[in-house]
């Protein structure tokens, strides 16, 4: 039997639209459906770097990692990619948005660059994310997360949260209607007007050493794609992908994927 909607908390959320306490009311609504440990709301504009609208990390994670995320490592986040792909509004499990090797990637397991990872607890047990469309092409992502050591969200819990998606997305859109995100003089990443990725952080990475095809391979590797996934995405043989990866490591004088990750992070966050 479906759990009844938490009407009082929904009414409270609507009443707080436009107030500083809106994110807390949003968290309160989520907690009527299931417990979680962390939350955050980020806004991803059609061009430029994202902005953090709400920090519900509760002291978890590193302020430096959050800074690096907003400066450039968000390029490796599957939530960002979902915004680039302009996924429909609604609730998603991160695992349904992520490439096949995202959860074993250096980005997803690094407390140095991932704002939701801590040295003590490690990677998250699971992340759920609501995508809500704002004005001027901005997409807000509201994430609720459970830390490592906890169980994933059950199908029943996910269903209860998904039932709230129309209310949550509408409330978020209304609360941040007219949002303007200021950008640094030289943003590291932009999207073209056509909606295609024009990520300058990737385009400029080792541009004097790597070919455009090799930089595309780097992009997919760092975002969590396996050799098989890259082969399928680019329509080339797995052996060709392996040869490209070998050549990339040789040209950059590195030994493997972890060094590639470190080199790229140093490039976009310098």
C-alpha positions in Angstrom: 0.0 0.0 0.0 1.4 3.4 -1.0 2.5 5.7 1.9 0.2 8.8 2.2 1.7 12.1 1.1 3.1 14.3 3.9 0.6 17.1 3.3 1.7 19.2 6.3 5.4 19.2 5.2 4.3 20.0 1.6 2.3 23.0 2.8 5.3 24.1 4.8 7.6 23.8 1.8 5.2 25.9 -0.4 4.9 28.5 2.4 8.7 28.9 2.5 9.3 29.5 -1.2 11.4 32.7 -1.5 12.6 32.4 2.1 16.1 31.5 3.4 14.6 28.5 5.2 13.3 26.9 2.0 16.2 24.3 1.7 15.6 23.2 5.3 11.9 22.7 4.6 12.9 20.7 1.5 15.1 18.5 3.6 12.3 18.2 6.1 9.9 17.0 3.4 12.5 14.3 2.3 12.9 13.1 5.8 9.2 12.2 6.1 9.9 9.6 3.4 13.2 8.2 4.5 16.4 9.1 6.4 19.5 10.4 4.7 22.8 11.9 5.8 23.7 14.7 3.4 22.1 17.0 0.9 23.0 19.7 -1.5 21.5 21.9 -4.2 23.7 23.1 -7.1 22.7 25.1 -10.2 24.3 24.3 -13.6 23.9 27.2 -16.1 24.0 26.7 -19.9 27.4 28.3 -20.0 30.0 28.5 -17.3 30.7 27.1 -13.8 28.0 25.8 -11.4 26.9 27.6 -8.2 26.2 26.0 -4.8 22.7 27.1 -3.7 22.5 25.0 -0.5 25.1 23.2 1.5 23.6 20.3 3.5 26.9 18.5 4.0 26.6 19.0 7.8 30.4 19.3 8.2 31.1 16.3 6.0 33.7 16.6 3.3 36.4 19.2 2.7 35.8 22.9 1.9 38.8 22.7 -0.5 37.2 19.8 -2.4 34.0 21.9 -2.7 36.1 24.8 -4.1 37.8 22.5 -6.6 34.5 21.0 -7.6 33.0 24.4 -8.4 36.2 25.5 -10.2 36.4 22.5 -12.5 36.2 18.9 -11.2 32.4 19.1 -11.7 33.3 18.2 -15.3 33.8 14.6 -14.1 30.4 14.4 -12.2 27.6 12.4 -13.8 25.1 14.9 -12.4 26.7 17.6 -14.5 26.6 15.3 -17.5 22.9 14.7 -16.9 22.4 18.5 -17.0 24.4 18.7 -20.2 22.2 16.0 -21.7 19.2 17.9 -20.5 17.6 14.9 -18.8 13.9 15.4 -18.1 12.8 16.8 -14.7 12.4 14.2 -12.0 14.2 12.0 -9.6 17.1 9.7 -10.5 19.4 7.3 -8.9 23.0 8.4 -9.7 23.8 4.8 -10.8 21.2 5.2 -13.6 23.0 8.3 -14.8 26.6 7.3 -14.5 28.9 5.4 -16.9 29.8 1.8 -16.2 33.0 2.5 -14.2 32.1 5.8 -12.6 31.8 4.3 -9.1 35.4 2.9 -9.2 36.8 6.1 -10.8 39.4 8.2 -9.1 37.0 11.2 -9.0 34.2 9.3 -7.3 36.5 8.0 -4.6 38.7 11.0 -3.9 38.1 13.1 -0.8 40.5 15.7 -2.3 38.2 16.7 -5.2 34.8 15.2 -4.4 32.9 17.4 -2.0 30.7 14.6 -0.6 33.6 12.2 0.2 35.5 12.2 3.5 38.8 10.5 4.4 37.1 8.7 7.2 33.9 7.4 5.6 35.0 7.0 2.0 32.6 7.0 -0.9 28.8 7.4 -0.6 26.5 4.4 -0.2 24.1 6.1 -2.7 23.0 9.4 -4.1 19.6 10.4 -5.4 19.1 13.6 -7.4 16.2 15.7 -8.4 16.6 17.7 -11.6 14.6 20.9 -11.8 14.5 23.4 -14.7 15.0 27.1 -13.8 14.9 30.1 -16.1 17.4 30.9 -18.8 18.4 27.2 -19.2 19.7 26.7 -15.7 19.2 23.3 -14.2 19.1 22.8 -10.4 20.2 19.5 -9.0 19.0 18.6 -5.5 20.9 15.6 -4.1 20.1 13.5 -1.0 22.8 11.1 0.0 23.6 8.2 2.3 27.2 7.8 3.6 29.3 4.7 3.3 28.2 2.0 5.7 24.5 2.7 5.3 22.2 0.8 3.0 21.1 2.1 -0.4 17.6 3.7 -0.7 15.1 0.9 -1.0 12.6 0.7 -3.9 9.9 1.7 -1.6 11.8 4.8 -0.4 12.7 5.7 -3.9 9.1 5.4 -5.0 7.9 7.6 -2.1 10.5 10.3 -3.1 9.7 10.0 -6.8 6.0 10.6 -6.0 7.0 14.0 -4.6 9.0 14.9 -7.8 6.4 17.2 -9.4 6.0 19.1 -6.1 9.8 19.3 -5.4 10.8 20.3 -8.9 8.1 23.0 -9.1 9.0 24.4 -5.7 12.7 24.5 -6.5 11.9 26.3 -9.8 9.7 28.8 -8.1 12.2 29.4 -5.2 15.1 30.2 -7.6 13.1 31.9 -10.4 15.2 34.5 -12.0 18.5 33.2 -10.6 21.6 34.8 -12.1 24.9 33.0 -11.7 27.9 35.2 -11.8 31.0 33.8 -13.6 34.7 34.3 -13.2 36.3 36.3 -16.1 37.5 33.0 -17.7 35.2 30.1 -17.0 36.8 26.6 -17.5 33.8 25.0 -19.0 31.0 26.2 -21.3 28.3 24.6 -23.3 27.6 25.7 -26.9 24.2 27.2 -27.9 23.5 24.0 -29.7 23.8 22.1 -26.4 27.0 20.3 -27.4 29.8 20.1 -24.9 32.5 22.7 -25.3 34.5 22.0 -22.2 37.6 24.1 -22.3 39.2 22.2 -19.5 39.3 19.0 -21.6 39.9 20.8 -24.9 43.0 22.6 -23.6 44.4 19.6 -21.6 47.8 18.6 -23.1 46.7 20.2 -26.4 50.3 20.4 -27.5 50.8 16.6 -27.0 47.5 14.9 -27.6 45.4 14.7 -30.7 41.7 15.6 -30.6 40.8 11.9 -30.6 43.1 11.2 -27.7 41.7 14.1 -25.7 38.2 12.6 -26.3 39.5 9.3 -24.9 40.8 11.2 -21.9 37.5 12.8 -21.4 35.6 9.5 -21.4 38.1 7.7 -19.2 38.0 10.4 -16.5 34.3 10.5 -16.5 34.1 6.7 -15.7 33.8 4.9 -19.0 35.4 1.5 -19.4 37.3 0.5 -22.5 34.2 -1.3 -23.7 32.0 1.7 -23.1 34.4 4.0 -25.0 34.5 1.6 -27.9 30.7 1.6 -28.1 30.4 5.4 -27.6 33.0 6.2 -30.3 32.2 3.3 -32.6 35.8 2.0 -32.6 37.3 -1.4 -31.7 38.3 -2.1 -28.1 41.9 -2.7 -29.3 42.0 0.7 -30.8 40.8 2.3 -27.5 43.6 0.3 -25.6 46.2 1.6 -28.1 45.0 5.2 -27.7 45.2 4.8 -23.9 48.7 3.4 -24.1 49.8 6.3 -26.4 48.2 8.9 -24.1 50.2 7.6 -21.1 53.4 7.5 -23.1 53.0 11.0 -24.4 52.2 12.4 -21.0 55.0 10.3 -19.4 52.6 8.8 -16.8 52.0 5.2 -15.8 48.3 4.9 -15.7 44.8 6.2 -15.0 45.4 7.5 -11.5 48.2 9.7 -12.7 46.1 10.9 -15.6 43.4 11.9 -13.1 45.9 13.8 -10.9 47.4 15.5 -14.0 44.0 16.6 -15.2 42.9 18.0 -11.9 46.1 20.0 -11.6 45.4 21.4 -15.1 41.8 22.5 -14.5 42.4 23.8 -10.9 45.6 25.6 -11.4 
